[in-house]
Amino acid sequence: MIDFRSDTVTQPTMAMRKAMAEAEVGDDVYGDDPTVNSLQDMAAEMYGFDAALFVSSGTQANLLALMAHCDRGDEYLCGQQAHNYKFEGGGAAVLGSIQPQPLANQADGSILLADIKQAIKPDDIHFARTRLLSLENTIGGKVLPQDYLAQAQSLAFNKGLKIHLDGARVANAAVAQNVAIGDVTQYFDSVSVCLSKGLCAPVGSILLGDERLIHKAIRWRKMLGGGMRQAGILAAAAKLALLDQVERLAEDHFHAQLLAEKLQQIDEIEVDVSEVQTNMVFAQLADQVDPNKLVHSLLHKGIKVSPSKQLRLVTHADISRADIDIFIEQLKISLAR
């Protein structure tokens, strides 16, 4: 299958499979797994944090960060399109009793600083206590500029807020700007880094923060059923994700540009190539095209896409240039029917 649905479908590399098979392991709940400990120490040092915690998913990493930063009745500010508000099952509210305050995302994915300022609640018993600003990078495949992150950090600091980054694709953001990941994460009190998207690890995310936050996150992780035992098998692949897969993301970005340019030449599809910044292409289908029929037709040709009038097509390690050519050919055939 040629799968454009997401970079979450990436297969672990052969080097990862070998490292997993040979990993030295222990009981991570006791803190005894040497491979997990090595991963956590390495990630914290690489990205400039005191400590790190290996967890099962990006959703869990974000939830642990929110619950470690905020108490019951507190509030966090985020974008209307933020993953930890819109796509993570309301976990902060359901499990943390934390109120989200979503704000409009601009076309570039940012939140207006003026909107953030206005949303911060006064110290009054009638209001939830605003404790945290949460940003996402990338968001919808778009990169938040470094100067914006610096301004957001300054605003948060001056208003007494902590600032969290949902860095599900922070490696893509760094590669797109030709900077180190640490140059992006430096503006945040906590960061979640997903390892199982473009970085090809089979499972896992890293939560970065100071020792106090990570200590609280460990307690919440246990309470939420996220304690893992011989997790070094997974951490072995996660280490290679951070060491071997970051620079390779430039290839995915190139393929996304190539895909967008080819899609732009098809009459039934509208694509703005200038909007493609990383590994995501958003393609608007013409009114006469039934997305469900199109998906069904492509599936019979061994190609997977998600059904929508606006197709989100994601390039990743398992999408080659030849795969893009096959997709374009089969897409034209399917649209002609």
C-alpha positions as CSV (number, residue, x, y, z in Angstrom):
1,M,0.0,0.0,0.0
2,I,1.0,3.6,-0.7
3,D,-0.4,5.4,2.3
4,F,-0.8,9.2,2.3
5,R,-3.2,9.3,5.3
6,S,-0.6,10.3,7.9
7,D,3.1,10.0,8.9
8,T,1.9,7.9,11.8
9,V,1.8,4.9,9.4
10,T,5.6,4.8,9.0
11,Q,7.3,1.5,9.6
12,P,10.3,1.2,11.9
13,T,13.6,1.0,10.1
14,M,15.6,-2.2,10.0
15,A,18.1,-0.6,12.4
16,M,15.3,0.1,14.8
17,R,14.1,-3.5,14.6
18,K,17.6,-4.8,15.3
19,A,18.0,-2.3,18.3
20,M,14.7,-3.4,19.7
21,A,15.6,-7.1,19.5
22,E,18.9,-6.5,21.3
23,A,17.8,-3.8,23.8
24,E,18.9,-4.1,27.4
25,V,15.8,-3.8,29.6
26,G,14.5,-3.5,33.1
27,D,11.4,-2.4,34.9
28,D,10.7,1.2,34.0
29,V,8.1,1.7,36.7
30,Y,10.9,1.1,39.2
31,G,13.2,3.3,37.1
32,D,15.4,0.3,36.3
33,D,15.2,0.2,32.5
34,P,18.7,1.3,31.3
35,T,17.6,2.0,27.7
36,V,14.6,4.1,28.8
37,N,16.9,6.0,31.2
38,S,19.5,6.6,28.5
39,L,16.8,7.9,26.1
40,Q,15.4,10.3,28.7
41,D,18.9,11.6,29.6
42,M,19.8,12.0,26.0
43,A,16.7,13.8,25.0
44,A,16.9,16.2,28.0
45,E,20.5,17.0,27.1
46,M,19.9,17.4,23.4
47,Y,17.0,19.9,23.8
48,G,18.2,21.8,26.9
49,F,15.9,20.5,29.6
50,D,16.5,19.2,33.1
51,A,14.6,16.0,32.6
52,A,12.5,13.9,30.2
53,L,9.9,11.2,30.4
54,F,9.2,8.5,27.9
55,V,5.5,7.9,27.4
56,S,3.3,5.8,25.1
57,S,1.8,8.6,22.9
58,G,1.7,12.3,22.1
59,T,-1.7,12.5,23.5
60,Q,-0.5,11.2,26.9
61,A,2.5,13.5,26.8
62,N,0.3,16.5,26.3
63,L,-2.1,15.4,28.9
64,L,0.6,14.9,31.5
65,A,2.0,18.3,30.7
66,L,-1.4,20.0,31.2
67,M,-2.0,18.1,34.4
68,A,1.4,18.8,35.8
69,H,1.2,22.5,35.0
70,C,-2.4,23.0,36.1
71,D,-4.6,22.1,39.1
72,R,-8.3,21.4,39.2
73,G,-10.2,24.6,38.1
74,D,-7.3,26.1,36.3
75,E,-7.3,27.0,32.6
76,Y,-5.0,26.7,29.6
77,L,-5.1,28.9,26.5
78,C,-4.6,27.2,23.1
79,G,-5.6,27.4,19.5
80,Q,-9.1,26.5,18.2
81,Q,-7.3,24.0,16.0
82,A,-4.9,22.7,18.6
83,H,-4.6,19.0,18.8
84,N,-4.7,18.9,22.6
85,Y,-8.0,20.8,22.4
86,K,-9.8,19.4,19.4
87,F,-8.4,15.9,18.8
88,E,-7.5,14.4,22.2
89,G,-10.9,13.4,23.5
90,G,-11.2,16.3,25.9
91,G,-8.7,14.6,28.3
92,A,-7.7,17.8,30.1
93,A,-11.3,18.6,31.0
94,V,-12.4,15.0,31.7
95,L,-9.4,13.7,33.5
96,G,-7.7,16.9,34.8
97,S,-10.6,19.1,35.5
98,I,-8.7,21.8,33.5
99,Q,-10.7,24.2,31.4
100,P,-9.5,24.8,27.9
101,Q,-9.9,28.4,26.5
102,P,-9.5,28.0,22.7
103,L,-8.6,31.0,20.6
104,A,-8.7,31.5,16.9
105,N,-5.8,30.3,14.9
106,Q,-4.6,32.6,12.2
107,A,-4.0,31.4,8.6
108,D,-0.3,30.8,9.5
109,G,-1.3,28.7,12.5
110,S,-0.4,31.3,15.1
111,I,-2.6,32.9,17.8
112,L,-2.7,36.7,17.9
113,L,-0.7,37.9,20.9
114,A,-3.5,40.4,21.5
115,D,-6.0,37.6,21.7
116,I,-3.9,35.8,24.2
117,K,-3.6,38.9,26.4
118,Q,-7.3,39.5,26.3
119,A,-8.1,35.9,27.2
120,I,-6.1,35.9,30.4
121,K,-8.5,35.9,33.3
122,P,-8.2,38.4,36.2
123,D,-7.6,37.1,39.7
124,D,-11.3,36.8,40.6
125,I,-13.3,33.9,42.2
126,H,-15.7,34.0,39.3
127,F,-13.1,32.9,36.8
128,A,-10.9,29.9,36.2
129,R,-7.3,30.6,36.9
130,T,-5.3,31.0,33.7
131,R,-2.1,29.1,34.2
132,L,-0.7,28.0,30.9
133,L,-0.3,28.9,27.2
134,S,-0.1,25.9,24.8
135,L,1.1,26.3,21.3
136,E,1.6,23.7,18.5
137,N,4.5,23.4,16.0
138,T,3.9,22.5,13.3
139,I,0.2,23.0,13.1
140,G,-1.6,21.9,9.9
141,G,1.9,21.4,8.4
142,K,2.8,25.1,9.0
143,V,5.7,26.3,11.0
144,L,5.5,28.9,13.7
145,P,8.3,31.4,13.1
146,Q,11.1,31.7,15.7
147,D,10.4,35.4,16.4
148,Y,6.8,34.6,17.2
149,L,7.8,31.9,19.7
150,A,10.1,34.4,21.4
151,Q,7.3,37.0,21.6
152,A,4.9,34.3,23.0
153,Q,7.4,33.3,25.6
154,S,7.9,36.9,26.7
155,L,4.2,37.4,26.9
156,A,3.7,34.3,29.0
157,F,6.5,35.2,31.3
158,N,5.3,38.7,31.8
159,K,1.8,37.5,32.6
160,G,2.9,34.8,35.0
161,L,2.0,31.9,32.7
162,K,3.9,28.7,31.9
163,I,4.2,27.9,28.2
164,H,3.9,24.4,26.7
165,L,4.7,23.2,23.1
166,D,2.8,20.4,21.5
167,G,5.8,19.4,19.4
168,A,4.2,16.5,17.6
169,R,6.1,17.5,14.5
170,V,8.7,19.9,16.0
171,A,11.4,18.1,14.1
172,N,9.7,19.0,10.9
173,A,9.5,22.6,12.1
174,A,13.2,22.7,12.9
175,V,14.3,21.1,9.6
176,A,12.0,23.4,7.6
177,Q,13.8,26.4,9.2
178,N,17.3,24.9,9.1
179,V,17.7,25.2,12.8
180,A,18.3,22.6,15.6
181,I,15.2,21.3,17.5
182,G,16.7,22.8,20.6
183,D,16.5,26.2,19.0
184,V,12.7,25.7,18.8
185,T,12.2,24.1,22.2
186,Q,14.2,26.8,24.1
187,Y,11.1,29.1,24.3
188,F,9.1,26.6,26.4
189,D,8.7,25.3,29.9
190,S,7.6,21.9,28.6
191,V,7.6,20.2,25.3
192,S,6.1,17.0,23.9
193,V,8.0,15.4,21.1
194,C,6.3,12.6,19.1
195,L,8.7,9.9,17.9
196,S,6.2,7.7,16.0
197,K,5.3,10.1,13.1
198,G,7.9,11.2,10.6
199,L,10.7,9.9,12.9
200,C,9.6,6.3,12.3
201,A,9.6,4.9,15.8
202,P,6.8,2.4,16.3
203,V,5.6,3.8,19.6
204,G,6.2,6.7,21.9
205,S,6.7,10.4,22.8
206,I,9.0,12.3,25.0
207,L,7.9,14.9,27.5
208,L,10.5,17.5,28.4
209,G,10.5,19.8,31.4
210,D,12.2,20.7,34.7
211,E,12.6,18.1,37.4
212,R,9.5,19.2,39.3
213,L,7.2,19.0,36.3
214,I,8.6,15.6,35.3
215,H,8.2,14.3,38.8
216,K,4.5,15.3,38.8
217,A,4.1,13.8,35.3
218,I,5.5,10.4,36.5
219,R,2.9,10.3,39.2
220,W,0.1,11.2,36.7
221,R,1.4,8.7,34.2
222,K,1.1,5.9,36.8
223,M,-2.4,7.0,37.8
224,L,-3.5,7.1,34.2
225,G,-2.2,3.5,33.6
226,G,0.7,4.6,31.5
227,G,3.5,2.9,33.5
228,M,5.4,0.5,31.3
229,R,7.7,-2.3,32.4
230,Q,10.4,-3.5,29.9
231,A,9.9,-0.4,27.8
232,G,13.5,-0.3,26.7
233,I,12.4,-2.4,23.7
234,L,10.5,0.7,22.6
235,A,13.0,3.2,23.8
236,A,15.8,1.6,21.7
237,A,13.9,2.5,18.5
238,A,13.0,5.9,20.0
239,K,16.7,6.7,20.4
240,L,17.4,6.0,16.8
241,A,14.4,8.2,15.8
242,L,16.1,11.1,17.5
243,L,19.6,10.3,16.2
244,D,19.0,9.1,12.7
245,Q,15.7,10.4,11.4
246,V,15.6,14.1,11.9
247,E,17.7,15.3,9.0
248,R,15.9,12.8,6.7
249,L,12.7,14.8,7.1
250,A,14.0,17.2,4.4
251,E,13.3,14.5,1.9
252,D,9.7,14.3,3.0
253,H,9.4,18.1,2.6
254,F,10.8,17.9,-0.9
255,H,8.3,15.2,-1.8
256,A,5.4,17.2,-0.4
257,Q,6.4,20.2,-2.7
258,L,6.7,17.8,-5.6
259,L,3.3,16.3,-4.9
260,A,1.7,19.7,-4.6
261,E,3.2,20.8,-7.9
262,K,1.9,17.8,-9.7
263,L,-1.6,18.1,-8.1
264,Q,-1.7,21.7,-9.2
265,Q,-1.8,20.5,-12.8
266,I,-5.0,18.5,-12.4
267,D,-8.2,20.5,-13.2
268,E,-10.4,18.9,-10.6
269,I,-8.0,19.8,-7.7
270,E,-7.0,23.1,-6.2
271,V,-3.7,23.4,-4.4
272,D,-1.7,26.4,-3.2
273,V,1.9,25.2,-3.5
274,S,3.1,28.2,-1.4
275,E,1.2,26.9,1.6
276,V,3.3,23.7,1.7
277,Q,5.9,24.2,4.3
278,T,6.7,20.7,5.6
279,N,5.3,17.3,4.8
280,M,1.6,18.1,4.4
281,V,-0.4,18.9,1.3
282,F,-4.0,20.1,1.4
283,A,-5.8,19.5,-1.9
284,Q,-9.4,20.9,-2.4
285,L,-11.5,18.6,-4.6
286,A,-13.9,20.2,-7.2
287,D,-17.6,20.2,-6.3
288,Q,-18.4,17.4,-8.7
289,V,-15.9,15.0,-7.2
290,D,-17.3,12.5,-4.6
291,P,-14.4,12.0,-2.0
292,N,-15.8,8.7,-0.8
293,K,-15.9,7.3,-4.4
294,L,-12.4,8.6,-5.0
295,V,-11.0,7.0,-1.9
296,H,-12.7,3.7,-2.8
297,S,-11.3,3.8,-6.3
298,L,-7.8,4.6,-5.1
299,L,-7.9,1.9,-2.5
300,H,-8.4,-0.7,-5.3
301,K,-5.2,0.5,-6.8
302,G,-3.3,0.1,-3.5
303,I,-3.4,3.8,-2.4
304,K,-4.8,5.0,0.9
305,V,-6.1,8.5,1.4
306,S,-8.5,9.9,4.0
307,P,-12.0,10.8,2.6
308,S,-12.7,14.6,2.6
309,K,-13.4,17.4,0.1
310,Q,-10.1,18.8,1.3
311,L,-7.6,15.9,1.1
312,R,-4.8,16.0,3.6
313,L,-1.9,14.1,2.0
314,V,1.1,13.5,4.2
315,T,4.6,12.4,2.9
316,H,6.9,10.3,5.1
317,A,9.7,7.8,5.0
318,D,7.7,5.2,3.2
319,I,6.6,7.5,0.4
320,S,9.1,7.6,-2.5
321,R,9.2,9.8,-5.6
322,A,8.0,6.8,-7.6
323,D,5.0,6.4,-5.2
324,I,4.0,10.0,-5.9
325,D,4.1,9.4,-9.7
326,I,2.0,6.2,-9.3
327,F,-0.5,8.2,-7.1
328,I,-0.8,11.0,-9.6
329,E,-1.4,8.6,-12.5
330,Q,-4.0,6.6,-10.6
331,L,-5.7,9.8,-9.3
332,K,-6.1,11.1,-12.9
333,I,-7.6,7.8,-13.9
334,S,-10.0,7.8,-11.0
335,L,-11.1,11.4,-11.6
336,A,-11.7,10.7,-15.2
337,R,-14.3,8.0,-14.5
